[in-house]
Amino acid sequence: MDKPFLTVAEAAEHLSVSPFTIRDWLRAGTLRSVRLGTKRCIRIQRGDLSRFISCRSRGGEDDAL
């Protein structure tokens, strides 16, 4: 069973980009994330990552959300 949330590193590996690139997209609001737990760890929902990929593949970089 797939995990519902991915770490920044897992999302980066999935997209074959650097974790720094993922963090840039998160800061820009291009990719959504949530903060979980007392340490407020950043996690990316699989559905949000799928929507981001779909939008990027259609060329709609600014419409990823």
PyMOL commands that set and color helices and strands:
alter all, ss='L'
color gray80, all
select helices_A, chain A and resi 8-15+19-28+46-58+61-63
alter helices_A, ss='H'
color red, helices_A
select strands_A, chain A and resi 5-6+34-36+41-45
alter strands_A, ss='S'
color yellow, strands_A
deselect
rebuild
show_as cartoon
